[in-house]
Every structure is written in structure tokens, then in C-alpha cells.
Amino acid sequence: IKGIQDITGKYIWKGHKFLDVEFVEFNMGSIRMKLLSNTGLEINGIMFKNIHDCPITVLRKWKDNLFLTGDSDGLIKLWEYKREKNTIVLNQLSLLTCHLDKIVQIETFLENNILVSLDNSGYVYSWDMTSRQVINCFAQDGKFISVSPQSGCVGVVTTQDDILKLFTFNGLKYTELKLALKGKSVTMLQSLEITQNTTP
């Protein structure tokens, strides 16, 4: 669900069904993807069945005509879709294997070709998407993750005590902060965008 402010300052809430997203490509037109079944996708009305052997749990855009899927066994797949003769062809480019539990979140730092993934056991891995190899496992107690699009800084909210830990994408820890929530718990970590105050 995403909140968009209108001209009066009021929020209009929009959302998609689970794993139902739209990718807009400059050279591809509009590509619409949605979960067809537990293990398949539909892309612009064309069905791709059994692209995973177990339920798909995460769908994430990568670059251009590439996207990622994660499943309940901990497998991440990199896909390429392209138009050929009025149809869409789907090619699997790579398997990312390291997780041993369900993938619950995938975040990206596109500038440095970095992927960060979180599984249901709390393990957080960073990946070099040029070589498609694991860089580091830098948390084992993750609940939510987010990646700054400016710096690649990775935020991890822990499963116990809702502590926010900040790392470089290589896994070096900057700091950690106990979130004072007055009896409540963190339910999401949406972004780590950095804003600068330009007022003197």
C-alpha cells in the first residue's frame, strides 16, 4: 500500500494485490506481473507455470527487463523477460543459493549491483550481482531490512527488542539504536533515504 498526496495535501491510498506489480520499461512498454499460483507467474496475460518447485514468497524488480523471485525453500532466481514475435519469453539467468529458509524480503542497491536478502530465520545476506556471489552474512536476527538508494547503507530491525542496526553493504556495522516504541513493535522498515537540510 502506498500513500500519494494530492494537491490539497490529503493522502490517497493505492495498493496492489500480493505479488501483483507493474513494471514500466522505456523500451518494452508496460509489463504487468502477478502471482498466477504458488509456483507460477502471469506476465501480460501469458502464464509461466512452475518456475519454482515450491511457493514463491518474494517478487522484486532488478534492472531493465530483469527481475528476481524468492521462494519458501530459500532459493532466489534471476529472470530475464523479453518480447519475441508478439509474445513474452522468460529466461532463468541465475540461481542464488545460500539461504536455508523462506525468503521474506529482497532489497537492492542498483548503483553498485548489490542485492540484500532476508530469510524467515533472520539471516541477512548481501550479494554481488555482477558475479552473483554472496558477499557477506551480516545479521542472523533480522526482522525487516531496507537499503538506502543513495549510500547503500543497510538497515536491519532485529527480531528481539526492535533494535535498528546500520551496516555498509559489505557488512561492516556503523551503529545500532534501540527504538523507543512505548510498548509497540516495528511492523515495517520502509526506507533509509537520506535527506539534507539546505536551509542555512
Contacts in CASP RR format, 6 or more apart in sequence:
PFRMAT RR
TARGET T0000
AUTHOR 0000-0000-0000
METHOD contacts of the structure
MODEL  1
IKGIQDITGKYIWKGHKFLDVEFVEFNMGSIRMKLLSNTGLEINGIMFKN
IHDCPITVLRKWKDNLFLTGDSDGLIKLWEYKREKNTIVLNQLSLLTCHL
DKIVQIETFLENNILVSLDNSGYVYSWDMTSRQVINCFAQDGKFISVSPQ
SGCVGVVTTQDDILKLFTFNGLKYTELKLALKGKSVTMLQSLEITQNTTP
1 13 0 8 1.000
1 14 0 8 1.000
1 15 0 8 1.000
2 13 0 8 1.000
2 14 0 8 1.000
2 15 0 8 1.000
3 11 0 8 1.000
3 12 0 8 1.000
3 13 0 8 1.000
3 14 0 8 1.000
4 11 0 8 1.000
4 12 0 8 1.000
4 13 0 8 1.000
4 14 0 8 1.000
5 11 0 8 1.000
5 12 0 8 1.000
6 12 0 8 1.000
16 22 0 8 1.000
17 34 0 8 1.000
17 35 0 8 1.000
18 35 0 8 1.000
19 33 0 8 1.000
19 34 0 8 1.000
19 35 0 8 1.000
19 56 0 8 1.000
19 59 0 8 1.000
20 33 0 8 1.000
20 34 0 8 1.000
20 35 0 8 1.000
21 32 0 8 1.000
21 33 0 8 1.000
21 34 0 8 1.000
21 59 0 8 1.000
21 61 0 8 1.000
22 30 0 8 1.000
22 31 0 8 1.000
22 32 0 8 1.000
22 33 0 8 1.000
23 30 0 8 1.000
23 31 0 8 1.000
23 32 0 8 1.000
23 33 0 8 1.000
23 61 0 8 1.000
23 67 0 8 1.000
24 30 0 8 1.000
24 31 0 8 1.000
25 31 0 8 1.000
25 64 0 8 1.000
25 65 0 8 1.000
28 65 0 8 1.000
28 82 0 8 1.000
28 83 0 8 1.000
30 44 0 8 1.000
31 43 0 8 1.000
31 44 0 8 1.000
31 65 0 8 1.000
31 81 0 8 1.000
31 88 0 8 1.000
32 43 0 8 1.000
32 44 0 8 1.000
32 45 0 8 1.000
33 41 0 8 1.000
33 42 0 8 1.000
33 43 0 8 1.000
33 59 0 8 1.000
33 67 0 8 1.000
34 41 0 8 1.000
34 42 0 8 1.000
35 41 0 8 1.000
35 42 0 8 1.000
35 56 0 8 1.000
35 59 0 8 1.000
36 42 0 8 1.000
36 47 0 8 1.000
36 48 0 8 1.000
36 49 0 8 1.000
37 49 0 8 1.000
38 54 0 8 1.000
38 55 0 8 1.000
38 56 0 8 1.000
39 49 0 8 1.000
39 50 0 8 1.000
39 51 0 8 1.000
39 52 0 8 1.000
39 53 0 8 1.000
39 54 0 8 1.000
39 55 0 8 1.000
39 56 0 8 1.000
39 71 0 8 1.000
40 47 0 8 1.000
40 48 0 8 1.000
40 49 0 8 1.000
40 50 0 8 1.000
40 51 0 8 1.000
40 52 0 8 1.000
40 56 0 8 1.000
41 47 0 8 1.000
41 48 0 8 1.000
41 51 0 8 1.000
41 56 0 8 1.000
41 59 0 8 1.000
41 69 0 8 1.000
42 48 0 8 1.000
43 81 0 8 1.000
43 88 0 8 1.000
43 90 0 8 1.000
44 88 0 8 1.000
46 87 0 8 1.000
46 88 0 8 1.000
48 90 0 8 1.000
51 69 0 8 1.000
51 77 0 8 1.000
51 79 0 8 1.000
51 90 0 8 1.000
51 92 0 8 1.000
52 69 0 8 1.000
52 70 0 8 1.000
52 71 0 8 1.000
52 75 0 8 1.000
52 77 0 8 1.000
53 71 0 8 1.000
53 73 0 8 1.000
54 71 0 8 1.000
54 72 0 8 1.000
54 73 0 8 1.000
55 71 0 8 1.000
55 72 0 8 1.000
56 69 0 8 1.000
56 70 0 8 1.000
56 71 0 8 1.000
57 70 0 8 1.000
57 71 0 8 1.000
57 72 0 8 1.000
57 102 0 8 1.000
57 103 0 8 1.000
57 104 0 8 1.000
58 68 0 8 1.000
58 69 0 8 1.000
58 70 0 8 1.000
58 103 0 8 1.000
58 104 0 8 1.000
58 105 0 8 1.000
58 106 0 8 1.000
59 67 0 8 1.000
59 68 0 8 1.000
59 69 0 8 1.000
59 70 0 8 1.000
60 67 0 8 1.000
60 68 0 8 1.000
60 69 0 8 1.000
60 106 0 8 1.000
60 107 0 8 1.000
60 108 0 8 1.000
61 67 0 8 1.000
61 68 0 8 1.000
61 108 0 8 1.000
62 68 0 8 1.000
62 78 0 8 1.000
62 108 0 8 1.000
62 115 0 8 1.000
62 129 0 8 1.000
63 110 0 8 1.000
65 80 0 8 1.000
65 81 0 8 1.000
65 82 0 8 1.000
66 78 0 8 1.000
66 79 0 8 1.000
66 80 0 8 1.000
66 93 0 8 1.000
67 78 0 8 1.000
67 79 0 8 1.000
67 81 0 8 1.000
68 76 0 8 1.000
68 77 0 8 1.000
68 78 0 8 1.000
68 79 0 8 1.000
68 106 0 8 1.000
68 115 0 8 1.000
69 76 0 8 1.000
69 77 0 8 1.000
69 79 0 8 1.000
70 76 0 8 1.000
70 77 0 8 1.000
70 103 0 8 1.000
70 106 0 8 1.000
71 77 0 8 1.000
71 102 0 8 1.000
71 103 0 8 1.000
72 102 0 8 1.000
72 103 0 8 1.000
73 102 0 8 1.000
74 99 0 8 1.000
74 100 0 8 1.000
74 101 0 8 1.000
74 102 0 8 1.000
74 103 0 8 1.000
74 119 0 8 1.000
75 95 0 8 1.000
75 96 0 8 1.000
75 97 0 8 1.000
75 99 0 8 1.000
75 103 0 8 1.000
76 95 0 8 1.000
76 96 0 8 1.000
76 97 0 8 1.000
76 99 0 8 1.000
76 103 0 8 1.000
76 106 0 8 1.000
76 115 0 8 1.000
76 117 0 8 1.000
77 92 0 8 1.000
77 94 0 8 1.000
77 95 0 8 1.000
77 96 0 8 1.000
78 92 0 8 1.000
78 93 0 8 1.000
78 94 0 8 1.000
78 95 0 8 1.000
78 96 0 8 1.000
78 129 0 8 1.000
78 132 0 8 1.000
79 90 0 8 1.000
79 91 0 8 1.000
79 92 0 8 1.000
79 93 0 8 1.000
80 90 0 8 1.000
80 91 0 8 1.000
80 93 0 8 1.000
81 88 0 8 1.000
81 89 0 8 1.000
81 90 0 8 1.000
81 91 0 8 1.000
82 88 0 8 1.000
82 89 0 8 1.000
82 91 0 8 1.000
83 89 0 8 1.000
94 132 0 8 1.000
96 115 0 8 1.000
96 117 0 8 1.000
96 127 0 8 1.000
96 132 0 8 1.000
96 134 0 8 1.000
98 125 0 8 1.000
98 134 0 8 1.000
98 137 0 8 1.000
99 117 0 8 1.000
99 119 0 8 1.000
99 123 0 8 1.000
99 125 0 8 1.000
100 119 0 8 1.000
100 121 0 8 1.000
100 123 0 8 1.000
101 119 0 8 1.000
101 120 0 8 1.000
101 121 0 8 1.000
101 122 0 8 1.000
101 123 0 8 1.000
102 119 0 8 1.000
102 120 0 8 1.000
103 117 0 8 1.000
103 118 0 8 1.000
103 119 0 8 1.000
103 120 0 8 1.000
104 118 0 8 1.000
104 119 0 8 1.000
104 120 0 8 1.000
105 117 0 8 1.000
105 118 0 8 1.000
105 144 0 8 1.000
105 145 0 8 1.000
106 115 0 8 1.000
106 116 0 8 1.000
106 117 0 8 1.000
106 118 0 8 1.000
107 115 0 8 1.000
107 116 0 8 1.000
107 117 0 8 1.000
107 145 0 8 1.000
107 146 0 8 1.000
107 147 0 8 1.000
107 154 0 8 1.000
108 114 0 8 1.000
108 115 0 8 1.000
108 116 0 8 1.000
108 147 0 8 1.000
109 115 0 8 1.000
109 116 0 8 1.000
109 147 0 8 1.000
109 148 0 8 1.000
109 149 0 8 1.000
109 152 0 8 1.000
109 169 0 8 1.000
110 149 0 8 1.000
111 149 0 8 1.000
111 152 0 8 1.000
112 152 0 8 1.000
112 169 0 8 1.000
113 128 0 8 1.000
113 129 0 8 1.000
113 130 0 8 1.000
114 126 0 8 1.000
114 127 0 8 1.000
114 128 0 8 1.000
114 129 0 8 1.000
114 135 0 8 1.000
114 147 0 8 1.000
114 152 0 8 1.000
114 169 0 8 1.000
115 126 0 8 1.000
115 127 0 8 1.000
115 129 0 8 1.000
116 124 0 8 1.000
116 125 0 8 1.000
116 126 0 8 1.000
116 127 0 8 1.000
116 145 0 8 1.000
116 147 0 8 1.000
116 154 0 8 1.000
116 169 0 8 1.000
117 124 0 8 1.000
117 125 0 8 1.000
117 127 0 8 1.000
118 124 0 8 1.000
118 142 0 8 1.000
118 144 0 8 1.000
118 145 0 8 1.000
118 156 0 8 1.000
121 140 0 8 1.000
122 139 0 8 1.000
122 140 0 8 1.000
122 141 0 8 1.000
122 142 0 8 1.000
122 143 0 8 1.000
122 159 0 8 1.000
123 137 0 8 1.000
123 139 0 8 1.000
123 140 0 8 1.000
123 142 0 8 1.000
124 137 0 8 1.000
124 138 0 8 1.000
124 139 0 8 1.000
124 140 0 8 1.000
124 142 0 8 1.000
124 145 0 8 1.000
124 154 0 8 1.000
124 156 0 8 1.000
125 134 0 8 1.000
125 135 0 8 1.000
125 136 0 8 1.000
125 137 0 8 1.000
125 138 0 8 1.000
126 134 0 8 1.000
126 135 0 8 1.000
126 136 0 8 1.000
126 138 0 8 1.000
126 154 0 8 1.000
126 169 0 8 1.000
126 170 0 8 1.000
126 171 0 8 1.000
127 133 0 8 1.000
127 134 0 8 1.000
127 135 0 8 1.000
128 134 0 8 1.000
128 135 0 8 1.000
135 169 0 8 1.000
135 170 0 8 1.000
135 171 0 8 1.000
136 170 0 8 1.000
136 171 0 8 1.000
138 154 0 8 1.000
138 156 0 8 1.000
138 167 0 8 1.000
138 171 0 8 1.000
138 173 0 8 1.000
139 156 0 8 1.000
139 158 0 8 1.000
139 165 0 8 1.000
139 167 0 8 1.000
141 156 0 8 1.000
141 158 0 8 1.000
141 159 0 8 1.000
141 160 0 8 1.000
142 156 0 8 1.000
142 157 0 8 1.000
142 158 0 8 1.000
142 159 0 8 1.000
143 156 0 8 1.000
143 157 0 8 1.000
143 158 0 8 1.000
143 159 0 8 1.000
143 162 0 8 1.000
143 186 0 8 1.000
144 156 0 8 1.000
144 157 0 8 1.000
144 186 0 8 1.000
144 188 0 8 1.000
144 189 0 8 1.000
145 154 0 8 1.000
145 155 0 8 1.000
145 156 0 8 1.000
145 157 0 8 1.000
145 189 0 8 1.000
146 154 0 8 1.000
146 155 0 8 1.000
146 189 0 8 1.000
146 190 0 8 1.000
146 191 0 8 1.000
146 192 0 8 1.000
147 153 0 8 1.000
147 154 0 8 1.000
147 155 0 8 1.000
147 169 0 8 1.000
147 192 0 8 1.000
148 154 0 8 1.000
148 191 0 8 1.000
148 192 0 8 1.000
148 193 0 8 1.000
148 194 0 8 1.000
149 193 0 8 1.000
150 193 0 8 1.000
150 194 0 8 1.000
151 194 0 8 1.000
152 168 0 8 1.000
152 169 0 8 1.000
153 166 0 8 1.000
153 167 0 8 1.000
153 168 0 8 1.000
153 169 0 8 1.000
153 174 0 8 1.000
153 192 0 8 1.000
154 166 0 8 1.000
154 167 0 8 1.000
154 168 0 8 1.000
154 169 0 8 1.000
154 171 0 8 1.000
154 192 0 8 1.000
155 164 0 8 1.000
155 165 0 8 1.000
155 166 0 8 1.000
155 167 0 8 1.000
155 189 0 8 1.000
155 192 0 8 1.000
156 164 0 8 1.000
156 165 0 8 1.000
156 166 0 8 1.000
156 167 0 8 1.000
157 163 0 8 1.000
157 164 0 8 1.000
157 165 0 8 1.000
157 179 0 8 1.000
157 186 0 8 1.000
157 189 0 8 1.000
158 164 0 8 1.000
158 165 0 8 1.000
161 178 0 8 1.000
162 178 0 8 1.000
162 179 0 8 1.000
162 181 0 8 1.000
162 185 0 8 1.000
162 186 0 8 1.000
163 176 0 8 1.000
163 177 0 8 1.000
163 178 0 8 1.000
163 179 0 8 1.000
164 176 0 8 1.000
164 177 0 8 1.000
164 179 0 8 1.000
164 189 0 8 1.000
165 173 0 8 1.000
165 175 0 8 1.000
165 176 0 8 1.000
166 173 0 8 1.000
166 174 0 8 1.000
166 175 0 8 1.000
166 176 0 8 1.000
166 177 0 8 1.000
167 173 0 8 1.000
167 174 0 8 1.000
168 174 0 8 1.000
179 186 0 8 1.000
END
